[in-house]
Amino acid sequence: MASSGPLRIGVIGNELQGIRYRVGTLEASAEHGPAAELLTREEITDPREAAAALLDAGVHALVSTTLAGLAVLSQAQAACTPLVSTVPVPGAAMPYLFQAGPTREQVDRALMLAVKNAQHDKVAVLSLEGQPTPESEAAARGVTITGIETFAATATSFVDAVKALVAQNPQALIVNAPSPFAGPAARDARTAGWTGPVFVLPEAVGPQLHRVAGAAADGIIAPLPWLAAPSAMPETLPNASTVKRFAAGFEPANGPASVADGSAADAVTLLHLAFLGHRDRESARAQLQAMCCLGVTGVYNHARLIEGALVDMTAQAGTWAPV
């Protein structure tokens, strides 16, 4: 099927900076009209309703930048419409579901390697309810989880939970939660008297972490793509030029790119390449399954980041650097 008009991408969620920037770069290089058209649903009260509206509008593909968007998996599947998630998907496997950025398995593996690289083998986990916890990967790496405390999405204080974890004598604390919660949790960990290392997930890293945690963010460790520290990225890596070009263009108007920004940009890249020259959803799904490309969060092979895309990094004064 020949290409007919712009690629119509429906976006569920409000992480739009990376998506809009990447679409803008595609527009700048397009020779014949707009390359992509975004239809967004930012304020989500019912993800299924948002997805239905986007599908009714005739989008060729969906991008979910929030775990709430995963509620629409069955709709995307029923409509034979590719869905690219920019947040790690816990245990879901469907023919039309794809991941931009690191998978949950890759995050857990990199997180435990970071703990071991820091010479620790006993960790406590402060986790958002419903978030998968890394017990299996911890066991595989010889790391003991001394305790897990969960909190609801409505939680406003983490002090008591941290104190309960500290009482079990861990060597390190893992905040197993995305961006909105990592900053307050890191701040409250210091308030609770925790002086040891704090590890966070890649999707927790962004301006909000430093803004909310303040000085408590200094010293935090996270497994991150080189996008978090583009100037330190070795030129020998195959996607070094891709990362540095993205960062140089993105930062002047938006500030340093977060992992969420990079994953969102990669979602657009994956869909752009999958629909290149056509607008057939089934053909795009097959293209995505075999997709290999250079992304800003890493190198994709069969629509999955290759191993080694995440590097141990530490925060200091609002910036990140390799450990």
Phi, psi and omega in degrees: 000129180286153178296136179226100180077181183290156173288120182265112183250122175268129184245125177253113182127174186245012176273084191250348186301310182295322179295311182295322179295315181294320176298321178299321179291327176292320178300318183296332182261356181286138181264336186227085176077180183295140181277327183211151177234128181262132170242119189245150170229095187272314181269100188257114170260328178223100182304324181294320178294319178298316180295318180299318179296319179292318179294321177296330180282355175086032178292150177275335182203161178241147171236128176250123179255014181214149177299336177299330180293342181289347175294346184261008182307314183295326178291316178299319180296314182295328181271004181052046183241122179302135176238122177252121178264137177261002174242147181304132183263118183284102169070010181271140177217107178223149185302332183258008180259131179225160185241129169256134187086183185291146175282168179298320179297319179293322178296312180300317181296313181294325180295315180290326174295322178296319178298314180294321179297333178273009176069036176242149175222010175227119183230152171251150185237122172258114193233141170294137178304134178088348179280131177300140179253153194270039183302314185294319179290325177298314179298320181294333183259004180074029179254131178266128174268111185284338180181154177231125173244130180254157177222153180279161179295345179267001184297142178240347178224140182239006186299310183297320179296319179294318179300321179296323179288319181298327181297344181263011172057052174282164174266340182210159180240129175253126173264105186264073185200154179282186191310312186300338186254338187294319180298306177300323180293317178295319178297313182289334177297319178290322177298324181283357177098004179286123181247358181278184182289147177241129177248140178231166179282157176303320183288353176275346188272122179180181182304326183296327180300312182287323182296319183276316184284334181061227182296338179293344178284337180298130179092350176300142179245139177212145171280117189228153171290161181299344177304333180289339179215065189299327182292338180268357185289129178298135181294341183283346180288141188298331181257016182301315180296320179298314182294312185291325177293318178297311182299318182295325180278328185281317191297320185305322182262338189240349187085178181304138181286134175273172175299322178298319178298315181294317179296321179295318177297319179295326177300317179295317179300313180301315181290320178302314181290323181293328182258012183298119177085001180201173177226030182269121186294320181294319177296322179295321178300315179296321178297317181296321181298332181252010189294131170233127180199166176268120179248175179272347173259356179156188178261130181262135175228118187055049175058029179220137177300135176288158180296150181092004180287338182256135184237140176296123178227156179232150183266144174205120177053041174085001178237166182241146179214149177302141179293000000 
